Structures are given as C-alpha cells and as structure tokens.
Amino acid sequence: MRILLIIVGLLIAAPSMAHQLKSSVTTVLFNKRTNNIELMHRFYLHDTEHAVAHLFKGKVDIISNKIDQQRFAKYVESHVALQTLNGEPLPLNFVGAQVDGKFFWVYQEAPIPVKIAGIKMSNGALRDLWPSQVNMVNVEGQGKIKTLNFTQDDTWLEAKFEQQ
C-alpha cells in the first residue's frame, strides 16, 4: 500500500516538475544560398511570459501584443553577440519575432565573412533573470554541427570549423 501511495504521489507531482529547467535553443545557420549567418532563437512561451513580467513594467501580453513581442526581441538582441575567432564583431540585424505554438522565436542575421574559420558567441538571454537558464546553440552549415551550451558563468564560447 505504501508503494502504491508513493507511485501515485510521483504521478501527481510529475506534471508540476515537467518544465522546471529554463532553457532555449538557438540555431546559427551559415546559409550559403543567402550568404548570411541566420540566427533562430527559440524560447518556451511560458518562460517568455514570465520573463516579460519581470523585465517590463505594467501589464504585458507577449502572445498578442506586437509591441511587447518587439520589446522582448530587443532584449534578446541586447544579450546575443557574434565575433570571428580573432574577436572582430559580426553585427547582427533584427529580422523578426513571432509566437508559434508553445514557442517564441526571435530571428537575426549577419553577412558571412570571407574565409571564416569559426565564431565566438555570447548568449546571455534570460540568464540575468534565472542563473540556471541553459542556452543551447547549434552551429550548422560549416561542416559538422557544433553545439555550444551556455550555463552558469559562461560568457563567450567558440566553434571552430573544419578546413573546407
């Protein structure tokens, strides 16, 4: 009987623990067709709603208010940066933002530099609000996919590309 109560207790508690980890996923795509580095940041909408409540004063509505969506996108822009391995900044241009199901997306891009051997990236989005926030970045389109995981005190991480 005690085992049955423990199992039932765990089953009841599981949904409340389902989204305890704060995380985001970013794809950095070297798109040779457009000659741009395309960044696609994906945040859980639930996390985004909590973030805008902390970041902005007054009543906020990230789901249907385009101004609040733009405000959050600008926040993300201010917490993400790219450089070449030599430390030369790669200025990112804002492309757009949208709500898509249970996710909020922010899009950025920059021209691909000639003969780039790799990138350095900083991704501190939401990490100032939640120290346990994990921002995973997949770098694609330059050989094998490279994954960067921003956790704890990580500020700049790098991905080196194979010679092509």
Buried (B, 14 or more C-beta within 10 A) or exposed (E): EEEEEEEEEEEEEEEEEEEEEBBBBBBBBBEEEEEBBBBBBBBBBEBBBBBBEEBBEEEBEBEEEEEBBEBBBEBBBEBBBBBBBEEEEBEBEBBEBEBEEEBBBBBBBBEBEEEBBBBBBBBBBBBEBBEEBBBBBBBBBBBEEBEBEBEEEBEEBBBEBEEE
